[in-house]
Structure formats: structure tokens, C-alpha cells
């Protein structure tokens, strides 16, 4: 795997060789970090298309051991507003945005800490690299690189039983809470 230490990078994805995971052991815990290049376009004062942002995303966060995520872009309303030049990735958002959208890339390391959750959103997920199991209430589905998932407000958990990280790109679009048997299934977890 190569030497560990500051700047040690080991490719786990194939998107323009810009997704990397740093996997080193420190006090027995894996350190996981994403490096995602994001390019955001906009318009100059004359209405010409320009690149507003071209950088390695800086807002890598983790909500539990074995998981790292970077928000690429968010919107706070639908339809979205394409005006302005403010970096919408730095907005403080939860897992989903009830009246907008969140686009993020998440890496799940082997043995990632479980988190059963449901969002008030419709989620489009593309597995970029690795493999992962998605647990539902009473079933499970195995996903691998190239698979696409449409998550429609169902409670679920991500489990990586493999030896390599799994990287997934998610587009979460705000939606009404799902209902079943006359019961509203609100976001949880």
C-alpha cells in the first residue's frame, strides 16, 4: 500500500484520478480522507460562461469512525437559483436539505460504524469504487462499482464488509416524507 504519513495517498477511484483515500493506522483507528476536485461554473458580468471554482474540495468531514464526506454543492430551494458566485458547498446542511439539494461524495471504510437513518429526500447514488451492503428493515442488497441506487425515503444503513473503502456519489433532492399504511415516515438518524 505504500508508506503512511502526511501526504500519503492511495487511489481508490477512477474519476480522473482525483479521488484518493489516505489509509494509515493511528492508535488502531483508520484515518479516512477524501480528495475531490470540484469545478463549478457560472457567468461573468457579460453573461459569458466561466469557471468560478476549480479546486480540491476543502470541506471534508466525518460523522463517525470509518466514514468521510465532502459536500460538493447545495441548494436551499427548488428550482435552484443559478445566479451569483457564492460557494454553496460551505453552507451548513444536515444529511439532506428539505427544500433543496445536496451533492456529496462519501467514503465508507471497512467496518464503518453503523448508522440507520432515513431522509426526507429522494437520493440518487452512484457507487464509484469498492463494494458495500445496504441494509433495510428486513433485507439487504450488495452494491459494487458502477451500480446506481435510487433511495426513496427508506430507512437504511451502509455496511462495508470488504477490505477496501467504498466511494459513493450522492445527489439528495428534498422530497415530501414517505408514507406507508397511513403513517408518515419522517427523517430519522
N, C-alpha and C positions, 0 to 999 in steps of 0.2 A: 504494500500500500504506500510505501514511501515514508519519509521522516515526518514526525509530528513536530509541531511548534508554530510560532507565528507565521502566518502566510502559507502554511501547508495546505494545498488544495488537491482534491481528488475528484475527477469528473464523475458525475452520476447521471448526467443527462446528455441530450444530443441537440439541444436548441442552440445552434450557433456556438457551441462550446462555451456558453455563458452561464450555465447552471452548475455550480460546484457545491460539494459538501466538504467541510472540514471535519474529519472524524478522528479525534485523538482522545486518549483516555486521560482524565484528570480526576484523581480521587475516586476512581471507579465509575464515573459517570461519563457517558458520551457527550461530547460537545458538538452540536449540530448548528451549522450556519449556512444560509443561502447567499449566493452571489448572483443576482439577477440584473441583467442590463435592461433598462426600460427606455424606450424612445416615445416621446409624447409630441404630437404635432399641434399646431394652432395657426393663427393668422397674424400677419403684421398689420400696421395701420392702413395699408392699401388693399387689404383683403387677399394678399398672396400667401400661399401655404408655406409655413416654415416649421423647423424643428424647434420646439420650446425647451425640451429636456432630453438629454442623451447622457445617461449616467448609470452607474451601478447603484441600484436601489439601496438607500441608507437605513431604511426603517425595518430592519429585521428584528422580529420579536419572538418570544416563546411563551406559551401559556402553560406548558407542562414539560417534564423531562422527556427528551427524545423527539421533540417537535419544534420546528422553526417555521416562521411565516413572514412574508413580506407583502404588504399591500401595494399593488401596482397603481390602482386608481379607484376612486369612489365618486359617486354622485349622491346628492341628497334629495333629488326629485326625479319623477318620470313624467314626460320625457325629460331627458338630461339637457343641461344647458352647455353648449359648446363654446360659449363666449368666454373671454378673459384669459388670463395667463397664470392664475393661481394654481399651485401644485396641490391637487386634490388627494394625493396619497398621504399627506400629513394630517388630514382630518382625523379626529378621534372617533373611531367607529367600533361597534361591537362585532360579533361574528357576521351579522348581516345588517343591512340598512333598510328599515321597514318601508320607506317611501322612495328608495333609490337603488343603487347597485354598489357592489364591492367586487373588485377583481384582485385576487391574491394568488400567490404561489406558496404551497406548503410542502415541507419535507417532513415525513414521518420516519424516524429512525427505527431500527429493530427494537422491539419491546417497548414502543412508545406507551406512555401512561394512558390508560383508558379514559374516555370522556363521552358518555352517552349524551347526545344533545339533539335538539330539533330547532330549526329556524323558521321564521315567518318569511320564507323566500322560496323561489324555485332556483335550484343550483345546477349549473352545468359544469361538469368536472371532466377533465381530460388527464388521464394518467400519462405523465411524460416519461418516467423511468421507474423501474422496480416493480414490485408486486405488493398487494395489500388486500386484506379481507375487510369487507364492510359488514358489520353485524347489525341486524334489525331486531325487532322484538323476539321473533322465534325462528329466524333463518339467517343465513349468511351467504354472501356472494364473493367470489375471488376475482379481483381485477388485476390486470397487468398492463405494461406499457402499450399505449395505443388504444386502450379501451376508453369508452366515453360513458358517463353516467348522468342521468337526469334525476336529481333528488327533489321530490315534490313534498316537502314539509314532513318527511317521515323521521322518526327518532332513529338514530344510528350512532355507531362507534367505529373508529378506524383501528385495525389491529395489524401490525406488521410482524409476522412470524418468521420472516426471512432473515438473511444475513446482510442485506444491502438496504440502504434507505429507499423510500418510495417518494417520488416528487409528483404532486398533482397541482394543476392549474384550475382554479375555481372562479366562475363568474356567478355571483349571487345576486338575483334580482328580487326586490321586495315584492311580496305577494300577500294576499289575504291568508289568515291561518287556515290550515286544512280542517275539514270537519268529517266526522265519521259517526254514524249511529246517533245523529242529533247532538253530538258533543264537539265543541271547538277544541282543537289540539294546538294550543299556544306554544311559542318557543320555550325551550327549557334547556338547562345545562350550559 
